Amino acid sequence: MLKPHSGIIKDPDGRAVLLGCARHRKWAQIRVSDHGPGIGGDPERLFRRFARDDDGTAHQGYGLGLALARDVANRYGGSVAVESSSPSGTTMLLSFPLA
């Protein structure tokens, strides 16, 4: 079950980002969900180093965060993926094997 974070993390419109953690079989799973406009038809592009969208906003970044997060997760036997995305928000799923 996802619950609003303490208010430290917010999407660009000021709405809370939801964080959830659960155990699924031999995996720890963390879900991060926002209420943004979604990520379009090619979610894999988010994991390419230095990939950026020109979405017309003032949002700036280097396109490294998700690529590095996936590399680290993979190094420890885990994964990072886009679980779902629609015009009303995106959910990222981080999975790590339990010891």
Secondary structure, 3 states (H helix, E strand, C coil): CCEECCCCCECCCCCECEEEEEEECCEEEEEEECCCCCCCCCHHHHHCCCCCCCCCCCCCCCCCHHHHHHHHHHHCCCEEEEEEEECCEEEEEEEEECC
